[in-house]
Amino acid sequence: IGRWNLTRLAEALLPLCAQRARAGHHDDAALVRRAQALIDGFMPRYLAAFHRQMQAKLALPTLAPADAAGHQRQQRLVAGWFELLWQHRADFTQAHRSLIAAADGDLAPLRAVLATNRDDPSGSADADALTAWIDQWHHVRGREQRGISEGLRAANPRLIPRNHHLEHALTAAGNGDLAPIRSLHAALAEPFNDDPSTAAYAQAPSPGAWQCRTFCGT
């Protein structure tokens, strides 16, 4: 989608740029080639930024650019993590937050998140897959364990502006009650805080519950 948006933006800007290029006696074809080069450079930059973000969210070490084998190991780990989340239809935010406990050896929060939308609440059918990924995670992270929990806590928010909470707060505000939206705003101002009083805002909607949907064109 990002590349598509950039392409449409370039199409809109090219006529304007072409007018200035002609005034300066520049070649239209060269202008198009330059725009295409910028568009082609988007995906490598996007993937590099995505990889850096996932390194932080999984507390992975920063690697030298020349360490191709290390980068491949991290990419396989990330792919396996997303496969695990997809198979369990797990909540993205809660799953990443539960890695804080998992790093200290407590897999119960992560198992609970993975079991939320499964037909097998015990999660026993997928215990081996989770254990295998956790073992791979520890291996790829390496021996250095200091600061892992702090890094995970700083990279993975506990609270995000979930649609069902926003919908409730906005509906109340429309009826003249600003208390819910003020409470939500205050909670979201500290998204990494473990304050028990904001626990309700950390909850995902229950399976099958109605959810507000937004689209990129709105």
Salt bridges, closest charged atoms under 4 A:
GLU11 OE2 - ARG8 NH2 2.76
ASP28 OD2 - ARG22 NH2 3.04
ASP40 OD1 - ARG3 NH2 3.19
ASP91 OD1 - ARG162 NH1 2.87
ASP126 OD2 - HIS88 NE2 3.39
ASP126 OD2 - ARG118 NH2 2.78
GLU144 OE2 - ARG146 NE 2.93
ASP194 OD1 - ARG97 NH2 2.97
ASP194 OD2 - ARG153 NH1 2.51
ASP194 OD1 - ARG158 NE 3.99
